[in-house]
Amino acid sequence: MTRPKDKPRPLQSTRKLKTIMQQYFTELEEASSTESRKIAWCTSIGPCELLHAMGFEVYYPENHGALLGATRSATDLISFAAAAGYSPDICSYLTSDVGAFLKGATPLTDAYGMKSVPKADILLYNNNQCREVQDWFRFYARQWKIPIIGINSPRVLDEVKESHLNTVVSQIKDLIPTLEQVSGNKFDIDRLREVVRISKECTIRWRKVLEYAAYSPTPMTFFDHCIHMAPAVILRGKQEALDYYDKLLAELVQAVENGMAAVPQERHRIYWDGMPIWGKLRMLSDLMLDLQTAIVASTYCNSWIFDPLDPERPIESMALASLECFNVRSEGFKETYIKEWLEFCNVQGIIFHDAKTCPYNTNSRFAMPTRLNEKLGIPTIVINGDLNDLRCFSEEQTKTNIEAFVEQLREMST
């Protein structure tokens, strides 16, 4: 198969992204060697706003897990965690990260000049995105003998009720005394309001970025989103994220006006559900270019849209944003959510990624693809793989299956 001669022009904002990522990790490295600066580890959809308001530098180990996957070092590192008693069937972010710690290796060294992952002073999890994060963090709590606190989220919610909200609000409030003790700072509600305001502005901008998928041809695809979501993950609550997305959005305006396409000669538009296969993003991106097919939207990259955030009600709105997370909702809610994005982005088909070690971000195991096909008449395909463990992924089989799927879309459109 010959790739179209026209190749997509890379987004110039990527250069700025590299700069702010370097700055973020440099500051973490400096904080690691400064007694007065405290570091908190936080899960990606945890209450990072509270940590920023309390004066912590915030590190996200799931970002490290994704980097381990993207650099293809994860598969080998999983064996070190397995030797320590961790099952290879549990979250491969967890096992590759723990394996990297046990081996004393990290891709942060080559990428950002860090000697190691930053040692935490406290660990704060929210298991709305994944139940296993609490076990992941407990490994480090034992290693470093530091406090671990967290939020245990209600799950499988058709609707968010007041009882659910009260549960999470009370858990957030219960975090504050320990955070005060570790940080040495008193909780300041006005400071929290300001951080939540910035996070809300970040959400508004990130949603606008993702909504550019409605344009045909789209100026960005899922593979671009996986890169440019970084500020929404690790810099949420900081002005740097807003500045970055202002620059990216300005570039996207020009891209649409100039007719720039992320996939030249775009013919088909697909939705991706599930985790990225980090070590195969380039392979999959190249395949889609060959097939003149754009993956325009995804459940995963939408995870950092927190519409409920409200600086006037910071704690309550943080709790509500946590409870409206896609992963804690019912199958019916998820199907409606996906349907809305399919219609908004004029999508012709769905790829479901069944990630071997990530059941919480896999939505194909209880017949959702079949139900969506029957209700909407939209073709679906399930590919097998994993976020980090490439032993679960067959490149040839996946390529063959996706090519056949796109051919099906092509026949339906003629």
Stockholm file with secondary structure:
# STOCKHOLM 1.0

chainA/1-414         MTRPKDKPRPLQSTRKLKTIMQQYFTELEEASSTESRKIAWCTSIGPCELLHAMGFEVYYPENHGALLGATRSATDLISFAAAAGYSPDICSYLTSDVGAFLKGATPLTDAYGMKSVPKADILLYNNNQCREVQDWFRFYARQWKIPIIGINSPRVLDEVKESHLNTVVSQIKDLIPTLEQVSGNKFDIDRLREVVRISKECTIRWRKVLEYAAYSPTPMTFFDHCIHMAPAVILRGKQEALDYYDKLLAELVQAVENGMAAVPQERHRIYWDGMPIWGKLRMLSDLMLDLQTAIVASTYCNSWIFDPLDPERPIESMALASLECFNVRSEGFKETYIKEWLEFCNVQGIIFHDAKTCPYNTNSRFAMPTRLNEKLGIPTIVINGDLNDLRCFSEEQTKTNIEAFVEQLREMST
#=GR chainA/1-414 SS CCCCSCCCCCCTHHHHHHHHHHHHHHHHHHHHTCTTSCEEEECTTSCHHHHHHTTCEEECHHHHHHHHHHTTCHHHHHHHHHHTTCCTTSCHHHHHHHHHHHHTCCTHHHHHCCSSSCCCSEEEEETTSCTTHHHHHHHHHHHHTCCEEEECCCCSBSSCCHHHHHHHHHHHHHHHHHHHHHHCCCCCHHHHHHHHHHHHHHHHHHHHHHHGGGSSSCSCCHHHHHHHTHHHHHSTTSHHHHHHHHHHHHHHHHHHHTTCCSSTTCCEEEEEESCCCGGGHHHHHHHHHHTTEEEEEETTGGGGCCTTCCTTSHHHHHHHHHHTCGGGBCHHHHHHHHHHHHHHTTCCEEEEEEETTCGGGCCSTTSHHHHHHHHHCCCEEEEEECSSCGGGCCHHHHHHHHHHHHHHHHHHHC
#=GC SS_cons         CCCCSCCCCCCTHHHHHHHHHHHHHHHHHHHHTCTTSCEEEECTTSCHHHHHHTTCEEECHHHHHHHHHHTTCHHHHHHHHHHTTCCTTSCHHHHHHHHHHHHTCCTHHHHHCCSSSCCCSEEEEETTSCTTHHHHHHHHHHHHTCCEEEECCCCSBSSCCHHHHHHHHHHHHHHHHHHHHHHCCCCCHHHHHHHHHHHHHHHHHHHHHHHGGGSSSCSCCHHHHHHHTHHHHHSTTSHHHHHHHHHHHHHHHHHHHTTCCSSTTCCEEEEEESCCCGGGHHHHHHHHHHTTEEEEEETTGGGGCCTTCCTTSHHHHHHHHHHTCGGGBCHHHHHHHHHHHHHHTTCCEEEEEEETTCGGGCCSTTSHHHHHHHHHCCCEEEEEECSSCGGGCCHHHHHHHHHHHHHHHHHHHC
//
